[in-house]
Amino acid sequence: MMPQQEVSAWRPPVAGVVEVFHAHFTEHAYPMHVHDAWTLLIVDDGAVRYDLDRHERGTPNGTVSLLPPHVPHNGSSATPEGFRKRVLYLDMTQLDQRFIGPAVDGPDLTDPVLRRRVGQLHTALANRGDEFEAESRLALIGERLRGHLLGQLRRASAFGGAVPDLSVARTLRDLLDERLTEGIALDEAARLVHAHPTHLVRAFSGVFGIAPHQYVVSRRIDLARRLLLDGQPPREVASAAGFYDQSHLTRHFKRIVGTTPGRYARTVTHDRLRPAHGR
């Protein structure tokens, strides 16, 4: 029996929401990756287990999971039947940088009111004409999330204490972000950062919990998703997002997102409410 997948994705006309993503996976497992937006996740069926900042987490019993931007995480089903999830990707206008640390320390929130409000927001976002309702519900959700995170703020630290080679790792991350689509050779990066290539890779991996090449690929996939949501065809998105060709994009896109760019794009261009069924 082939693994089952259903995916639906769209960008609603609501400020603060980068993407809405609904998926049902039976066997897909996400590799370590990062996003440049906040990931607000609810699971309707099954459960997801994931690693965030080197700690194993999960989504049991109707929790709401808030995964911060730029922090590596993976994900896989915690049940044999797979999982069905709904995700909102929120930009930094909803939660700013100071909340990253508390979200790392406590990403899974047991809050029935918040869980219900997130579900209601998904319903509003799926219906054209309900944008004002969606904006109102998003405002209440943001307020409740900030209430949870403010209580942990003093104890939160995105990476915890003094980290060796933090400056080297951050400098490399800024360089990778600056040269995201054109790319950069490791030797050139080492010269610019004034560090040996091996030390550069070890420092970055030690600080951020993800190898530099994994970071670049996941950031490029985020860019590809945005371009596909804008309606660009996959063949154009590949080069625009920094991939060698469409097959290169497809290989990494399917590994991280769980579906191909073509199927993902069809959920946008045909009907935002109709899932794309994979085989």
Kinemage of the C-alpha trace (Angstrom):
@kinemage 1
@onewidth
@group {chain A} dominant
@subgroup {mainchain}
@vectorlist {calphas} color= white
{ca met a 1} P 0.000 0.000 0.000
{ca met a 2} L 1.461 3.331 -1.068
{ca pro a 3} L 1.869 6.087 1.542
{ca gln a 4} L -0.992 8.585 1.526
{ca gln a 5} L -0.608 12.341 1.388
{ca glu a 6} L -3.017 15.231 1.098
{ca val a 7} L -1.777 18.777 0.904
{ca ser a 8} L -3.440 22.157 0.566
{ca ala a 9} L -1.615 25.491 0.754
{ca trp a 10} L -2.479 29.122 0.149
{ca arg a 11} L -1.612 32.666 1.164
{ca pro a 12} L -4.688 34.466 2.510
{ca pro a 13} L -5.179 38.237 2.175
{ca val a 14} L -4.660 38.669 5.919
{ca ala a 15} L -1.699 40.655 7.213
{ca gly a 16} L 0.628 38.611 9.380
{ca val a 17} L -0.170 35.225 7.825
{ca val a 18} L 2.561 34.117 5.415
{ca glu a 19} L 0.970 30.786 4.498
{ca val a 20} L -1.793 28.367 5.471
{ca phe a 21} L -0.778 24.729 5.104
{ca his a 22} L -3.017 21.678 5.650
{ca ala a 23} L -1.616 18.175 5.284
{ca his a 24} L -2.343 14.513 5.948
{ca phe a 25} L 0.696 12.227 5.883
{ca thr a 26} L 0.903 8.559 6.720
{ca glu a 27} L 4.634 8.011 6.363
{ca his a 28} L 6.362 11.281 5.504
{ca ala a 29} L 9.084 12.379 7.936
{ca tyr a 30} L 10.470 15.906 7.854
{ca pro a 31} L 14.267 16.228 8.003
{ca met a 32} L 15.936 18.892 10.121
{ca his a 33} L 15.096 22.280 8.610
{ca val a 34} L 14.348 25.882 9.518
{ca his a 35} L 11.714 28.466 8.600
{ca asp a 36} L 11.965 32.238 8.561
{ca ala a 37} L 8.438 32.494 10.007
{ca trp a 38} L 6.698 31.280 13.155
{ca thr a 39} L 5.038 27.864 12.791
{ca leu a 40} L 1.702 27.589 14.628
{ca leu a 41} L 0.647 23.938 14.465
{ca ile a 42} L -2.408 21.960 15.504
{ca val a 43} L -2.887 18.239 14.879
{ca asp a 44} L -6.435 17.014 14.217
{ca asp a 45} L -5.704 13.275 13.933
{ca gly a 46} L -2.764 11.261 15.218
{ca ala a 47} L 0.242 12.957 16.775
{ca val a 48} L 3.574 14.379 15.681
{ca arg a 49} L 6.906 13.946 17.395
{ca tyr a 50} L 9.706 16.355 16.628
{ca asp a 51} L 13.077 17.548 17.840
{ca leu a 52} L 13.558 21.244 18.566
{ca asp a 53} L 16.867 22.646 19.820
{ca arg a 54} L 18.086 19.084 20.559
{ca his a 55} L 15.044 18.225 22.726
{ca glu a 56} L 12.354 15.738 21.757
{ca arg a 57} L 8.854 17.225 21.724
{ca gly a 58} L 5.363 16.103 20.748
{ca thr a 59} L 1.775 17.171 20.098
{ca pro a 60} L -0.470 14.972 22.258
{ca asn a 61} L -3.963 15.666 23.558
{ca gly a 62} L -4.932 18.711 21.551
{ca thr a 63} L -1.906 20.868 22.235
{ca val a 64} L -0.968 23.916 20.188
{ca ser a 65} L 2.659 23.903 19.078
{ca leu a 66} L 4.531 27.122 18.376
{ca leu a 67} L 7.872 26.600 16.635
{ca pro a 68} L 10.059 29.702 16.404
{ca pro a 69} L 11.815 30.943 13.262
{ca his a 70} L 15.456 30.077 12.555
{ca val a 71} L 15.495 27.188 15.056
{ca pro a 72} L 16.030 23.753 13.464
{ca his a 73} L 13.355 21.114 13.879
{ca asn a 74} L 12.193 17.907 12.219
{ca gly a 75} L 8.957 15.928 12.464
{ca ser a 76} L 7.386 12.526 11.998
{ca ser a 77} L 4.244 10.656 12.911
{ca ala a 78} L 3.992 9.351 16.461
{ca thr a 79} L 1.254 6.904 15.463
{ca pro a 80} L 1.095 4.141 12.809
{ca glu a 81} L -1.897 5.831 11.147
{ca gly a 82} L 0.011 9.029 10.408
{ca phe a 83} L -1.230 12.510 11.230
{ca arg a 84} L -3.460 15.274 9.930
{ca lys a 85} L -2.295 18.800 10.718
{ca arg a 86} L -3.155 22.426 10.103
{ca val a 87} L -0.374 24.991 10.129
{ca leu a 88} L -0.202 28.773 10.087
{ca tyr a 89} L 3.086 30.457 9.223
{ca leu a 90} L 3.102 33.860 10.923
{ca asp a 91} L 5.518 36.705 10.269
{ca met a 92} L 7.451 38.675 12.860
{ca thr a 93} L 4.701 41.298 13.200
{ca gln a 94} L 2.766 38.791 15.282
{ca leu a 95} L 5.596 37.721 17.588
{ca asp a 96} L 8.946 39.491 17.640
{ca gln a 97} L 12.470 38.198 18.262
{ca arg a 98} L 12.260 38.349 22.064
{ca phe a 99} L 9.764 35.480 22.105
{ca ile a 100} L 12.036 33.005 20.317
{ca gly a 101} L 13.746 31.891 23.529
{ca pro a 102} L 10.539 31.161 25.464
{ca ala a 103} L 9.121 29.288 22.452
{ca val a 104} L 12.232 27.113 22.293
{ca asp a 105} L 11.883 26.292 25.997
{ca gly a 106} L 8.155 25.516 25.825
{ca pro a 107} L 6.783 25.091 22.300
{ca asp a 108} L 3.801 22.847 23.140
{ca leu a 109} L 0.957 24.729 24.808
{ca thr a 110} L -1.923 22.958 26.546
{ca asp a 111} L -4.636 25.583 26.236
{ca pro a 112} L -8.128 24.517 25.073
{ca val a 113} L -9.202 28.126 24.450
{ca leu a 114} L -6.168 28.776 22.252
{ca arg a 115} L -6.692 25.469 20.440
{ca arg a 116} L -10.310 26.346 19.688
{ca arg a 117} L -9.403 29.832 18.491
{ca val a 118} L -6.732 28.511 16.140
{ca gly a 119} L -9.268 26.097 14.637
{ca gln a 120} L -11.764 28.935 14.191
{ca leu a 121} L -9.112 31.032 12.490
{ca his a 122} L -8.406 28.244 9.995
{ca thr a 123} L -12.119 28.128 9.163
{ca ala a 124} L -12.251 31.886 8.619
{ca leu a 125} L -9.126 31.845 6.455
{ca ala a 126} L -10.683 29.179 4.221
{ca asn a 127} L -13.681 31.363 3.371
{ca arg a 128} L -13.374 34.337 1.063
{ca gly a 129} L -15.135 37.363 2.501
{ca asp a 130} L -14.282 36.432 6.096
{ca glu a 131} L -10.991 38.329 6.190
{ca phe a 132} L -12.163 40.753 8.890
{ca glu a 133} L -13.186 37.839 11.089
{ca ala a 134} L -9.801 36.216 10.438
{ca glu a 135} L -7.961 39.421 11.379
{ca ser a 136} L -9.962 39.657 14.591
{ca arg a 137} L -9.329 36.039 15.532
{ca leu a 138} L -5.611 36.388 14.728
{ca ala a 139} L -5.405 39.396 17.066
{ca leu a 140} L -6.882 37.364 19.932
{ca ile a 141} L -4.561 34.424 19.209
{ca gly a 142} L -1.521 36.696 19.164
{ca glu a 143} L -2.527 38.189 22.498
{ca arg a 144} L -2.936 34.759 24.067
{ca leu a 145} L 0.373 33.492 22.667
{ca arg a 146} L 2.199 36.517 24.016
{ca gly a 147} L 0.577 35.904 27.400
{ca his a 148} L 1.998 32.386 27.472
{ca leu a 149} L 5.458 33.455 26.342
{ca leu a 150} L 5.825 36.542 28.519
{ca gly a 151} L 5.621 34.348 31.595
{ca gln a 152} L 8.728 32.485 30.437
{ca leu a 153} L 10.599 35.435 28.962
{ca arg a 154} L 13.105 35.999 31.761
{ca arg a 155} L 14.114 32.342 31.776
{ca ala a 156} L 14.253 32.065 28.008
{ca ser a 157} L 17.360 32.090 25.888
{ca ala a 158} L 17.332 31.010 22.245
{ca phe a 159} L 20.697 29.259 22.540
{ca gly a 160} L 21.360 29.318 26.270
{ca gly a 161} L 24.278 31.093 27.904
{ca ala a 162} L 27.609 31.763 26.319
{ca val a 163} L 28.195 29.540 23.309
{ca pro a 164} L 31.673 29.019 21.887
{ca asp a 165} L 32.053 30.256 18.322
{ca leu a 166} L 28.700 32.043 18.462
{ca ser a 167} L 30.101 35.054 16.619
{ca val a 168} L 31.565 32.884 13.856
{ca ala a 169} L 28.296 30.979 13.449
{ca arg a 170} L 26.164 34.119 13.344
{ca thr a 171} L 28.486 35.794 10.856
{ca leu a 172} L 28.260 32.768 8.581
{ca arg a 173} L 24.462 32.690 8.918
{ca asp a 174} L 24.252 36.350 7.881
{ca leu a 175} L 26.513 35.612 4.910
{ca leu a 176} L 24.421 32.598 3.856
{ca asp a 177} L 21.258 34.707 4.081
{ca glu a 178} L 22.861 37.479 2.022
{ca arg a 179} L 23.986 35.055 -0.695
{ca leu a 180} L 20.989 32.731 -0.446
{ca thr a 181} L 20.050 32.398 -4.115
{ca glu a 182} L 23.447 32.907 -5.748
{ca gly a 183} L 25.219 30.634 -3.272
{ca ile a 184} L 28.737 30.750 -1.919
{ca ala a 185} L 31.612 28.269 -1.853
{ca leu a 186} L 32.801 27.106 1.550
{ca asp a 187} L 36.349 28.318 0.890
{ca glu a 188} L 35.115 31.801 0.046
{ca ala a 189} L 32.894 31.873 3.134
{ca ala a 190} L 35.853 30.818 5.264
{ca arg a 191} L 37.958 33.656 3.866
{ca leu a 192} L 35.240 36.214 4.506
{ca val a 193} L 34.562 34.977 8.042
{ca his a 194} L 38.283 34.491 8.759
{ca ala a 195} L 37.960 30.894 9.885
{ca his a 196} L 39.102 27.512 8.586
{ca pro a 197} L 36.376 25.768 6.518
{ca thr a 198} L 36.204 22.810 8.929
{ca his a 199} L 35.958 25.117 11.938
{ca leu a 200} L 33.260 27.100 10.147
{ca val a 201} L 31.076 24.028 9.609
{ca arg a 202} L 31.617 22.760 13.146
{ca ala a 203} L 30.886 26.139 14.720
{ca phe a 204} L 27.679 26.634 12.715
{ca ser a 205} L 26.442 23.095 13.394
{ca gly a 206} L 27.305 23.342 17.079
{ca val a 207} L 25.502 26.639 17.609
{ca phe a 208} L 22.441 26.164 15.421
{ca gly a 209} L 22.032 22.377 15.467
{ca ile a 210} L 21.959 22.143 11.686
{ca ala a 211} L 24.692 21.965 9.062
{ca pro a 212} L 25.230 25.062 6.879
{ca his a 213} L 24.114 23.271 3.706
{ca gln a 214} L 20.910 22.080 5.417
{ca tyr a 215} L 20.218 25.632 6.526
{ca val a 216} L 20.652 26.969 2.987
{ca val a 217} L 18.402 24.305 1.440
{ca ser a 218} L 15.601 24.859 3.944
{ca arg a 219} L 15.754 28.652 3.494
{ca arg a 220} L 15.620 28.174 -0.295
{ca ile a 221} L 12.600 25.891 0.102
{ca asp a 222} L 10.869 28.618 2.120
{ca leu a 223} L 11.573 31.027 -0.732
{ca ala a 224} L 10.295 28.506 -3.283
{ca arg a 225} L 7.052 28.124 -1.336
{ca arg a 226} L 6.487 31.886 -1.398
{ca leu a 227} L 7.147 32.064 -5.129
{ca leu a 228} L 4.779 29.166 -5.807
{ca leu a 229} L 2.119 30.893 -3.708
{ca asp a 230} L 2.666 33.953 -5.913
{ca gly a 231} L 1.728 31.802 -8.903
{ca gln a 232} L 5.148 31.290 -10.475
{ca pro a 233} L 5.538 27.915 -12.246
{ca pro a 234} L 7.964 25.399 -10.695
{ca arg a 235} L 10.390 25.579 -13.629
{ca glu a 236} L 10.901 29.296 -12.971
{ca val a 237} L 10.890 28.936 -9.205
{ca ala a 238} L 13.823 26.512 -9.284
{ca ser a 239} L 16.333 29.039 -10.598
{ca ala a 240} L 14.776 31.978 -8.738
{ca ala a 241} L 15.166 30.143 -5.427
{ca gly a 242} L 18.760 29.122 -6.077
{ca phe a 243} L 18.378 25.515 -7.216
{ca tyr a 244} L 20.376 24.038 -10.080
{ca asp a 245} L 17.291 22.912 -12.014
{ca gln a 246} L 13.704 21.776 -11.468
{ca ser a 247} L 14.675 18.224 -10.517
{ca his a 248} L 17.057 19.612 -7.889
{ca leu a 249} L 14.203 21.701 -6.456
{ca thr a 250} L 11.765 18.786 -6.603
{ca arg a 251} L 14.088 16.420 -4.734
{ca his a 252} L 14.583 18.787 -1.798
{ca phe a 253} L 11.037 20.195 -1.846
{ca lys a 254} L 9.463 16.749 -1.530
{ca arg a 255} L 11.862 15.791 1.251
{ca ile a 256} L 11.074 18.888 3.332
{ca val a 257} L 7.466 19.780 2.433
{ca gly a 258} L 6.193 16.253 1.787
{ca thr a 259} L 4.907 16.844 -1.718
{ca thr a 260} L 6.289 17.971 -5.078
{ca pro a 261} L 6.361 21.635 -6.177
{ca gly a 262} L 3.892 20.837 -8.943
{ca arg a 263} L 1.316 19.325 -6.595
{ca tyr a 264} L 1.884 22.109 -4.090
{ca ala a 265} L 1.362 24.712 -6.820
{ca arg a 266} L -1.862 23.059 -7.977
{ca thr a 267} L -3.398 23.538 -4.536
{ca val a 268} L -2.790 27.257 -5.013
{ca thr a 269} L -3.796 27.792 -8.637
{ca his a 270} L -6.851 25.541 -8.843
{ca asp a 271} L -8.802 25.621 -5.616
{ca arg a 272} L -7.312 26.592 -2.295
{ca leu a 273} L -9.760 24.369 -0.424
{ca arg a 274} L -9.259 21.200 -2.453
{ca pro a 275} L -6.309 19.051 -1.299
{ca ala a 276} L -3.791 17.677 -3.756
{ca his a 277} L -3.726 13.883 -3.434
{ca gly a 278} L -0.345 12.253 -3.696
{ca arg a 279} L 0.415 8.673 -4.642
